Amino acid sequence: MPTATFFRLPEEKRKRLIDACWAELAQVRFTDVSINRIITAAHIPRGSFYQYFTGKEDLIRYLLEDMREYFISLLRNILEEAQGDLFALPLMAYDRFISQQGHRDPMFSLFIKLMTLNKGLDLQSFIGSPHGFIGEQQWFLPDPLWEVVDVARLRQSSRAYADQVFHLTCAVLAVAIVETLHDPAQSAQVREMTKLRIDLLRFGGAAEEYKEECV
């Protein structure tokens, strides 16, 4: 994490440094990030950088956590709009991230650049990375989202159950995003398929007369 000196910087200088850091991360892989390029773009001495961060790994960790908190806050707002309905989250998030007019959330566009440059980084694991703990239990569902989930909409009201529902809805959202990025012209079709997948999660795919046989 940044040092206390970083947080005491004047807002303009801190923003200039962070903007330079994001610009660097949007151009090269994490392993190729150059502190020299960052400090040149930010117009700060090299020694000053190390007053703020211990190194580039510390910097990258801070920026990614800041981005993750942004997405979690955004998803919480969406979930609140959906009145705590986890099943409504993927489609509403898809519309927020990728509008039908072709505009994207700026932070999401930046994340796509990071994902393209750094193989293995994906939205599902990024949003649902380990965050909350109860005893030995490690949750995929972040605490800020769990706080606004309406468990009355779920077949079971436990956090463990909500955690699995969130995991599956995140998978639907991640697939929709990947499909759209692969072929942006098909976004309307992808949206319809996303609605179908959410319907399957919400109600199941088995006919009523066969459901009891599967229990």
C-alpha positions as CSV (number, residue, x, y, z in Angstrom):
1,M,0.0,0.0,0.0
2,P,1.1,3.6,-0.5
3,T,2.9,5.4,2.3
4,A,1.3,8.2,4.4
5,T,3.4,10.6,2.4
6,F,1.5,9.7,-0.8
7,F,-1.8,10.5,0.8
8,R,-0.5,13.9,2.0
9,L,0.4,14.9,-1.5
10,P,-1.6,17.9,-3.0
11,E,-4.5,16.5,-4.9
12,E,-3.2,17.8,-8.3
13,K,0.2,16.1,-7.8
14,R,-1.4,12.9,-6.6
15,K,-3.8,12.8,-9.6
16,R,-0.9,13.5,-12.0
17,L,1.0,10.6,-10.6
18,I,-1.9,8.2,-10.7
19,D,-2.9,9.2,-14.2
20,A,0.7,8.5,-15.3
21,C,0.6,5.1,-13.6
22,W,-2.7,4.1,-15.3
23,A,-1.4,5.3,-18.7
24,E,1.6,3.0,-18.3
25,L,-0.5,0.0,-17.2
26,A,-2.8,0.6,-20.2
27,Q,0.2,0.2,-22.6
28,V,2.3,-2.7,-21.3
29,R,2.1,-5.9,-19.3
30,F,2.4,-5.7,-15.5
31,T,5.9,-7.3,-15.8
32,D,7.0,-4.5,-18.3
33,V,5.8,-1.5,-16.3
34,S,8.6,1.1,-16.2
35,I,9.0,3.4,-13.2
36,N,11.2,5.7,-15.3
37,R,8.3,6.2,-17.8
38,I,5.9,6.9,-15.0
39,I,8.0,9.5,-13.3
40,T,8.8,11.2,-16.6
41,A,5.1,11.4,-17.5
42,A,4.2,12.6,-14.0
43,H,7.1,15.1,-13.8
44,I,8.4,13.9,-10.4
45,P,11.9,12.9,-9.3
46,R,12.7,9.2,-9.1
47,G,13.4,9.5,-5.4
48,S,10.0,10.9,-4.8
49,F,8.3,7.8,-6.2
50,Y,10.0,5.6,-3.6
51,Q,8.6,8.0,-0.9
52,Y,5.1,6.9,-2.0
53,F,5.5,3.2,-3.1
54,T,8.1,0.5,-2.3
55,G,8.2,-0.5,-5.9
56,K,6.1,-1.2,-9.0
57,E,4.5,-4.3,-7.4
58,D,3.2,-2.1,-4.6
59,L,2.0,0.4,-7.1
60,I,0.2,-2.2,-9.2
61,R,-1.4,-3.8,-6.2
62,Y,-2.8,-0.4,-5.0
63,L,-4.2,0.5,-8.4
64,L,-5.9,-2.9,-9.0
65,E,-7.4,-2.8,-5.5
66,D,-8.7,0.7,-6.2
67,M,-10.2,-0.5,-9.5
68,R,-11.7,-3.6,-7.7
69,E,-13.3,-1.3,-5.1
70,Y,-14.7,0.8,-7.9
71,F,-16.4,-2.2,-9.6
72,I,-17.7,-3.5,-6.3
73,S,-19.2,-0.1,-5.5
74,L,-20.8,0.0,-8.9
75,L,-22.2,-3.5,-8.6
76,R,-23.6,-2.6,-5.1
77,N,-25.3,0.4,-6.6
78,I,-26.8,-1.8,-9.4
79,L,-27.9,-4.4,-6.8
80,E,-29.6,-1.7,-4.8
81,E,-31.4,-0.6,-7.9
82,A,-32.4,-4.2,-8.5
83,Q,-33.8,-4.3,-4.9
84,G,-31.2,-7.0,-3.9
85,D,-32.1,-9.4,-6.8
86,L,-28.8,-11.2,-7.6
87,F,-30.4,-12.7,-10.7
88,A,-31.0,-9.2,-12.1
89,L,-27.4,-8.1,-11.6
90,P,-25.7,-9.6,-14.7
91,L,-28.0,-8.0,-17.3
92,M,-28.0,-4.6,-15.5
93,A,-24.3,-4.7,-15.2
94,Y,-23.9,-5.6,-18.8
95,D,-26.0,-2.6,-19.8
96,R,-23.9,-0.4,-17.6
97,F,-20.6,-1.7,-18.9
98,I,-21.5,-2.0,-22.6
99,S,-24.4,0.2,-23.7
100,Q,-26.3,-0.3,-26.8
101,Q,-24.9,3.0,-28.1
102,G,-21.4,1.5,-28.0
103,H,-20.3,3.6,-25.1
104,R,-18.4,2.0,-22.2
105,D,-17.8,2.8,-18.6
106,P,-14.3,4.4,-18.6
107,M,-13.0,2.2,-15.8
108,F,-14.4,-0.9,-17.6
109,S,-12.6,0.2,-20.8
110,L,-9.4,0.5,-18.9
111,F,-9.9,-3.0,-17.3
112,I,-10.4,-4.4,-20.8
113,K,-7.0,-3.1,-21.8
114,L,-5.4,-4.6,-18.7
115,M,-7.2,-7.9,-19.4
116,T,-5.9,-7.9,-23.0
117,L,-2.3,-7.2,-22.0
118,N,-2.3,-9.6,-19.0
119,K,-3.5,-13.0,-19.8
120,G,-5.2,-14.7,-16.9
121,L,-6.9,-11.6,-15.6
122,D,-10.7,-11.8,-16.0
123,L,-13.7,-10.0,-14.6
124,Q,-15.1,-12.9,-12.8
125,S,-12.0,-13.7,-10.7
126,F,-11.2,-10.0,-10.3
127,I,-14.6,-9.0,-8.8
128,G,-15.0,-12.2,-6.9
129,S,-11.5,-12.6,-5.5
130,P,-11.4,-13.6,-1.8
131,H,-12.6,-10.7,0.3
132,G,-14.7,-11.8,3.2
133,F,-14.0,-14.4,5.9
134,I,-16.2,-16.0,8.6
135,G,-14.2,-18.5,10.6
136,E,-12.5,-20.7,8.0
137,Q,-15.0,-19.8,5.3
138,Q,-13.7,-17.7,2.4
139,W,-16.4,-16.0,0.3
140,F,-16.6,-15.2,-3.4
141,L,-19.4,-12.7,-2.7
142,P,-17.8,-9.5,-1.4
143,D,-19.2,-8.1,1.9
144,P,-20.6,-4.8,0.4
145,L,-22.7,-6.9,-2.0
146,W,-23.8,-9.4,0.6
147,E,-25.1,-6.6,2.7
148,V,-27.7,-5.6,0.1
149,V,-28.7,-9.0,-1.2
150,D,-32.4,-9.8,-0.7
151,V,-32.2,-13.4,0.5
152,A,-36.0,-13.7,0.3
153,R,-35.6,-14.0,-3.5
154,L,-33.4,-17.0,-3.0
155,R,-34.5,-20.6,-2.4
156,Q,-32.1,-20.7,0.6
157,S,-31.2,-17.6,2.7
158,S,-27.7,-18.6,3.8
159,R,-24.7,-16.6,2.7
160,A,-23.2,-19.9,1.3
161,Y,-26.1,-20.2,-1.0
162,A,-26.0,-16.6,-2.1
163,D,-22.3,-17.0,-2.6
164,Q,-22.9,-19.7,-5.2
165,V,-25.6,-17.8,-6.9
166,F,-23.3,-14.8,-7.2
167,H,-20.5,-17.0,-8.6
168,L,-22.8,-18.3,-11.3
169,T,-24.3,-14.9,-12.2
170,C,-20.7,-13.5,-12.5
171,A,-19.9,-16.3,-14.9
172,V,-22.9,-15.3,-17.1
173,L,-21.8,-11.7,-17.0
174,A,-18.1,-12.6,-17.8
175,V,-19.2,-14.8,-20.8
176,A,-21.4,-12.0,-22.2
177,I,-18.6,-9.5,-22.0
178,V,-16.1,-11.8,-23.7
179,E,-18.6,-12.6,-26.4
180,T,-19.3,-9.0,-27.0
181,L,-15.6,-8.1,-27.1
182,H,-15.1,-10.9,-29.6
183,D,-17.8,-9.5,-31.9
184,P,-19.2,-6.1,-30.8
185,A,-21.7,-6.1,-33.7
186,Q,-23.5,-9.0,-32.0
187,S,-24.1,-7.2,-28.7
188,A,-27.9,-7.2,-29.1
189,Q,-27.9,-11.0,-29.7
190,V,-25.5,-11.5,-26.7
191,R,-27.8,-9.5,-24.5
192,E,-30.8,-11.7,-25.5
193,M,-28.7,-14.8,-24.8
194,T,-27.7,-13.3,-21.4
195,K,-31.4,-12.9,-20.6
196,L,-32.0,-16.6,-21.4
197,R,-29.1,-17.7,-19.3
198,I,-30.3,-15.7,-16.4
199,D,-33.7,-17.2,-16.8
200,L,-32.2,-20.6,-16.7
201,L,-30.4,-19.7,-13.4
202,R,-33.5,-18.2,-11.9
203,F,-36.0,-20.9,-12.8
204,G,-34.0,-23.9,-13.9
205,G,-34.1,-25.7,-17.2
206,A,-36.0,-28.8,-16.3
207,A,-39.7,-29.2,-17.0
208,E,-41.9,-29.2,-13.9
209,E,-42.8,-32.9,-14.1
210,Y,-39.1,-33.9,-14.1
211,K,-37.9,-31.6,-11.3
212,E,-38.8,-34.0,-8.5
213,E,-36.9,-36.9,-10.3
214,C,-33.7,-34.8,-10.2
215,V,-33.8,-34.0,-6.4
